[in-house]
Amino acid sequence: MPYSANLLTLMSGDAQNVANGPEASEDITHAIEDLRIDIDKQKALLQQLHSNVEKNFQCRAAGSRDSDPLVGIYQEQDAWLRGMIAAVQQRGDELLPTNHGACQEIVCRNLVETCKQLEEVLAHVKSQKQDLEEEKKRVEQWLLEDKEVGRELEKQIRLASDMENTSKKKIKAELGGKYKKAHEYHIFLMQKMIEFVSEHFAPPGAEKGKQKRHGIGALDTTGYAHLLPLYSFLEVLMNRCFEVPHDPYIQLSEEHWSEYVELLLRCGIVVRHPNDSNLIKLVAFHL
Protein backbone atom coordinates (compact mmCIF):
# COMPACT_ATOMS: atom_id res chain seq x y z
CA MET A 1 0.00 0.00 0.00
CA PRO A 2 1.39 3.49 -0.80
CA TYR A 3 2.37 5.80 2.07
CA SER A 4 -0.24 8.41 1.17
CA ALA A 5 -2.95 5.75 1.31
CA ASN A 6 -1.68 4.60 4.72
CA LEU A 7 -1.82 8.16 6.03
CA LEU A 8 -5.38 8.69 4.74
CA THR A 9 -6.45 5.41 6.33
CA LEU A 10 -4.93 6.45 9.68
CA MET A 11 -6.57 9.88 9.67
CA SER A 12 -10.01 8.41 8.81
CA GLY A 13 -9.75 5.66 11.44
CA ASP A 14 -10.91 5.87 15.05
CA ALA A 15 -8.05 6.97 17.35
CA GLN A 16 -9.71 5.32 20.36
CA ASN A 17 -9.15 1.81 18.91
CA VAL A 18 -5.36 2.07 19.31
CA ALA A 19 -3.94 -0.90 21.22
CA ASN A 20 -2.33 -0.30 24.60
CA GLY A 21 0.34 -2.33 26.37
CA PRO A 22 3.30 -4.44 25.20
CA GLU A 23 1.75 -5.20 21.82
CA ALA A 24 1.64 -1.50 20.91
CA SER A 25 5.30 -1.06 21.91
CA GLU A 26 6.33 -4.03 19.77
CA ASP A 27 4.34 -2.60 16.85
CA ILE A 28 6.16 0.74 17.20
CA THR A 29 9.53 -1.01 17.27
CA HIS A 30 8.68 -3.03 14.18
CA ALA A 31 7.36 0.10 12.49
CA ILE A 32 10.60 1.98 13.14
CA GLU A 33 12.66 -0.91 11.75
CA ASP A 34 10.43 -1.11 8.66
CA LEU A 35 10.78 2.65 8.24
CA ARG A 36 14.56 2.48 8.32
CA ILE A 37 14.58 -0.38 5.81
CA ASP A 38 12.33 1.59 3.46
CA ILE A 39 14.54 4.66 3.77
CA ASP A 40 17.65 2.67 2.99
CA LYS A 41 15.96 1.18 -0.07
CA GLN A 42 14.88 4.62 -1.29
CA LYS A 43 18.39 6.01 -0.81
CA ALA A 44 19.94 3.06 -2.68
CA LEU A 45 17.46 3.52 -5.51
CA LEU A 46 18.21 7.23 -5.78
CA GLN A 47 21.95 6.63 -5.72
CA GLN A 48 21.60 4.03 -8.48
CA LEU A 49 19.57 6.45 -10.57
CA HIS A 50 22.11 9.16 -9.99
CA SER A 51 25.01 6.95 -11.03
CA ASN A 52 23.15 5.92 -14.20
CA VAL A 53 22.50 9.52 -15.10
CA GLU A 54 26.16 10.41 -14.59
CA LYS A 55 27.26 7.52 -16.79
CA ASN A 56 24.86 8.52 -19.55
CA PHE A 57 25.98 12.11 -19.28
CA GLN A 58 29.64 11.17 -19.53
CA CYS A 59 29.01 8.98 -22.57
CA ARG A 60 27.05 11.73 -24.30
CA ALA A 61 29.66 14.32 -23.48
CA ALA A 62 32.49 12.15 -24.77
CA GLY A 63 30.71 11.56 -28.08
CA SER A 64 29.43 15.00 -29.00
CA ARG A 65 30.62 17.54 -26.34
CA ASP A 66 28.74 20.81 -26.72
CA SER A 67 27.21 19.96 -30.13
CA ASP A 68 24.50 17.70 -28.61
CA PRO A 69 21.40 19.76 -27.54
CA LEU A 70 20.43 17.09 -24.99
CA VAL A 71 23.38 17.96 -22.78
CA GLY A 72 21.44 20.81 -21.13
CA ILE A 73 18.48 18.51 -20.50
CA TYR A 74 20.70 15.91 -18.85
CA GLN A 75 22.28 18.61 -16.71
CA GLU A 76 18.87 19.77 -15.50
CA GLN A 77 17.86 16.17 -14.73
CA ASP A 78 21.10 15.72 -12.83
CA ALA A 79 20.44 18.85 -10.76
CA TRP A 80 16.88 17.68 -10.07
CA LEU A 81 18.05 14.23 -8.91
CA ARG A 82 20.67 15.83 -6.66
CA GLY A 83 17.94 17.98 -5.11
CA MET A 84 15.76 14.90 -4.54
CA ILE A 85 18.64 13.10 -2.81
CA ALA A 86 19.30 16.11 -0.55
CA ALA A 87 15.60 16.37 0.31
CA VAL A 88 15.42 12.69 1.24
CA GLN A 89 18.56 12.98 3.37
CA GLN A 90 17.18 15.99 5.20
CA ARG A 91 13.79 14.40 5.71
CA GLY A 92 15.37 11.35 7.34
CA ASP A 93 12.89 9.08 9.08
CA GLU A 94 9.76 11.04 8.22
CA LEU A 95 8.33 8.31 5.99
CA LEU A 96 5.52 6.37 7.60
CA PRO A 97 5.92 2.64 8.12
CA THR A 98 3.65 0.15 6.38
CA ASN A 99 2.38 -1.25 9.71
CA HIS A 100 -1.16 0.13 10.16
CA GLY A 101 -1.34 -0.22 13.94
CA ALA A 102 2.04 1.41 14.56
CA CYS A 103 1.19 4.33 12.30
CA GLN A 104 -2.11 4.79 14.07
CA GLU A 105 -0.39 4.78 17.47
CA ILE A 106 2.19 7.38 16.34
CA VAL A 107 -0.48 9.64 14.85
CA CYS A 108 -2.64 9.42 17.98
CA ARG A 109 0.27 10.29 20.26
CA ASN A 110 1.20 13.22 18.06
CA LEU A 111 -2.41 14.42 18.04
CA VAL A 112 -2.68 14.20 21.85
CA GLU A 113 0.58 16.11 22.30
CA THR A 114 -0.50 18.71 19.76
CA CYS A 115 -3.87 19.12 21.53
CA LYS A 116 -2.13 19.67 24.87
CA GLN A 117 0.16 22.26 23.34
CA LEU A 118 -2.78 23.99 21.69
CA GLU A 119 -4.69 24.02 25.00
CA GLU A 120 -1.71 25.64 26.72
CA VAL A 121 -1.45 28.20 23.93
CA LEU A 122 -5.19 28.88 24.16
CA ALA A 123 -5.00 29.43 27.93
CA HIS A 124 -2.05 31.78 27.47
CA VAL A 125 -3.86 33.67 24.70
CA LYS A 126 -6.96 34.03 26.88
CA SER A 127 -4.86 35.38 29.73
CA GLN A 128 -3.18 37.86 27.40
CA LYS A 129 -6.56 38.85 26.01
CA GLN A 130 -7.89 39.56 29.50
CA ASP A 131 -4.81 41.61 30.37
CA LEU A 132 -5.11 43.55 27.13
CA GLU A 133 -8.79 44.26 27.76
CA GLU A 134 -7.98 45.62 31.24
CA GLU A 135 -5.15 47.69 29.80
CA LYS A 136 -7.51 48.97 27.13
CA LYS A 137 -10.03 50.06 29.77
CA ARG A 138 -7.33 51.87 31.74
CA VAL A 139 -6.06 53.63 28.61
CA GLU A 140 -9.61 54.66 27.67
CA GLN A 141 -10.14 56.04 31.17
CA TRP A 142 -6.88 57.97 30.93
CA LEU A 143 -7.90 59.36 27.56
CA LEU A 144 -11.24 60.52 28.95
CA GLU A 145 -9.53 62.20 31.88
CA ASP A 146 -7.01 63.84 29.56
CA LYS A 147 -9.82 65.12 27.35
CA GLU A 148 -11.65 66.55 30.36
CA VAL A 149 -8.49 68.24 31.60
CA GLY A 150 -7.82 69.59 28.10
CA ARG A 151 -11.33 70.99 27.83
CA GLU A 152 -11.05 72.62 31.26
CA LEU A 153 -7.68 74.14 30.39
CA GLU A 154 -9.04 75.49 27.11
CA LYS A 155 -11.97 76.99 29.01
CA GLN A 156 -9.66 78.64 31.53
CA ILE A 157 -7.43 79.95 28.72
CA ARG A 158 -10.43 81.44 26.92
CA LEU A 159 -11.68 83.03 30.14
CA ALA A 160 -8.24 84.43 30.92
CA SER A 161 -7.89 85.77 27.40
CA ASP A 162 -11.35 87.35 27.51
CA MET A 163 -10.66 88.88 30.89
CA GLU A 164 -7.32 90.19 29.72
CA ASN A 165 -8.81 91.70 26.59
CA THR A 166 -11.85 93.19 28.29
CA SER A 167 -10.35 94.35 31.58
CA LYS A 168 -6.95 95.61 30.43
CA LYS A 169 -8.28 99.04 29.62
CA LYS A 170 -10.52 98.98 32.67
CA ILE A 171 -7.62 98.16 34.99
CA LYS A 172 -5.49 100.82 33.36
CA ALA A 173 -8.26 103.36 33.80
CA GLU A 174 -8.78 102.35 37.43
CA LEU A 175 -5.07 102.61 38.20
CA GLY A 176 -4.90 105.97 36.44
CA GLY A 177 -7.86 107.21 38.47
CA LYS A 178 -6.35 105.99 41.74
CA TYR A 179 -3.02 107.62 40.90
CA LYS A 180 -4.75 110.87 40.04
CA LYS A 181 -6.72 110.83 43.29
CA ALA A 182 -3.59 110.02 45.30
CA HIS A 183 -1.66 112.81 43.59
CA GLU A 184 -4.45 115.29 44.21
CA TYR A 185 -4.72 114.22 47.83
CA HIS A 186 -0.94 114.56 48.20
CA ILE A 187 -1.08 118.11 46.84
CA PHE A 188 -4.01 118.88 49.16
CA LEU A 189 -2.08 117.62 52.22
CA MET A 190 1.02 119.56 51.24
CA GLN A 191 -1.05 122.73 50.82
CA LYS A 192 -2.69 122.22 54.21
CA MET A 193 0.71 121.61 55.80
CA ILE A 194 2.13 124.77 54.23
CA GLU A 195 -0.85 126.80 55.42
CA PHE A 196 -0.65 125.39 58.94
CA VAL A 197 3.12 125.83 59.25
CA SER A 198 3.06 129.28 57.69
CA GLU A 199 0.34 130.40 60.07
CA HIS A 200 1.58 128.86 63.33
CA PHE A 201 5.35 128.58 62.76
CA ALA A 202 6.16 131.60 60.66
CA PRO A 203 9.80 132.30 59.83
CA PRO A 204 11.64 135.34 61.12
CA GLY A 205 10.31 138.59 59.61
CA ALA A 206 6.65 137.65 59.92
CA GLU A 207 4.09 139.91 61.57
CA LYS A 208 4.87 140.74 65.20
CA GLY A 209 1.35 140.02 66.27
CA LYS A 210 1.56 136.41 65.24
CA GLN A 211 4.98 136.04 66.81
CA LYS A 212 3.76 137.41 70.13
CA ARG A 213 0.63 135.24 70.01
CA HIS A 214 2.73 132.11 69.68
CA GLY A 215 5.27 133.14 72.33
CA ILE A 216 8.12 133.89 69.99
CA GLY A 217 8.34 137.59 70.76
CA ALA A 218 9.83 140.39 68.71
CA LEU A 219 12.90 139.34 66.78
CA ASP A 220 15.51 141.15 64.81
CA THR A 221 14.96 139.93 61.26
CA THR A 222 18.21 141.25 59.98
CA GLY A 223 20.24 138.41 58.47
CA TYR A 224 17.35 135.85 58.35
CA ALA A 225 16.37 136.23 54.71
CA HIS A 226 18.39 133.19 53.63
CA LEU A 227 16.61 130.81 56.03
CA LEU A 228 14.39 128.05 54.71
CA PRO A 229 10.74 128.15 55.75
CA LEU A 230 9.66 125.30 58.00
CA TYR A 231 7.51 123.67 55.32
CA SER A 232 10.48 123.61 52.90
CA PHE A 233 12.63 122.16 55.68
CA LEU A 234 10.05 119.40 56.29
CA GLU A 235 9.66 118.75 52.54
CA VAL A 236 13.44 118.21 52.17
CA LEU A 237 13.39 115.78 55.11
CA MET A 238 10.43 113.83 53.69
CA ASN A 239 11.90 113.61 50.19
CA ARG A 240 15.20 112.40 51.63
CA CYS A 241 13.40 109.78 53.73
CA PHE A 242 11.54 108.30 50.76
CA GLU A 243 14.10 108.76 47.99
CA VAL A 244 17.16 107.57 49.95
CA PRO A 245 15.75 105.33 52.71
CA HIS A 246 19.14 103.72 53.41
CA ASP A 247 20.71 107.16 54.15
CA PRO A 248 17.92 109.59 55.11
CA TYR A 249 20.20 112.09 56.98
CA ILE A 250 20.67 115.66 55.77
CA GLN A 251 23.53 118.01 56.63
CA LEU A 252 22.56 121.04 58.71
CA SER A 253 23.72 124.33 57.26
CA GLU A 254 23.20 128.07 57.77
CA GLU A 255 19.88 127.98 55.88
CA HIS A 256 18.37 125.71 58.54
CA TRP A 257 17.17 127.90 61.41
CA SER A 258 18.31 126.51 64.76
CA GLU A 259 14.91 127.30 66.32
CA TYR A 260 13.20 125.04 63.79
CA VAL A 261 15.77 122.29 64.42
CA GLU A 262 15.22 122.53 68.17
CA LEU A 263 11.44 122.50 67.71
CA LEU A 264 11.53 119.38 65.54
CA LEU A 265 13.90 117.62 67.94
CA ARG A 266 11.76 118.42 71.00
CA CYS A 267 8.59 117.23 69.21
CA GLY A 268 10.25 113.95 68.17
CA ILE A 269 9.82 114.61 64.46
CA VAL A 270 13.53 114.38 63.68
CA VAL A 271 16.54 112.75 65.37
CA ARG A 272 20.26 113.44 65.22
CA HIS A 273 22.86 111.06 63.90
CA PRO A 274 24.49 109.15 66.80
CA ASN A 275 27.99 110.02 65.60
CA ASP A 276 27.50 113.43 64.00
CA SER A 277 25.26 116.09 65.59
CA ASN A 278 25.13 118.08 62.32
CA LEU A 279 23.18 115.29 60.62
CA ILE A 280 19.44 114.86 61.22
CA LYS A 281 16.74 112.70 59.69
CA LEU A 282 12.97 112.46 59.71
CA VAL A 283 11.54 109.79 62.00
CA ALA A 284 10.05 107.05 59.81
CA PHE A 285 6.46 107.18 61.06
CA HIS A 286 5.25 105.16 58.06
CA LEU A 287 7.23 102.04 59.04
Helices and strands as residue ranges (DSSP letters): H 3-12, G 15-17, H 22-64, G 65-67, H 70-91, G 92-94, H 100-200, H 208-213, H 230-243, E 250-251, H 258-266, E 270-272, E 279-282
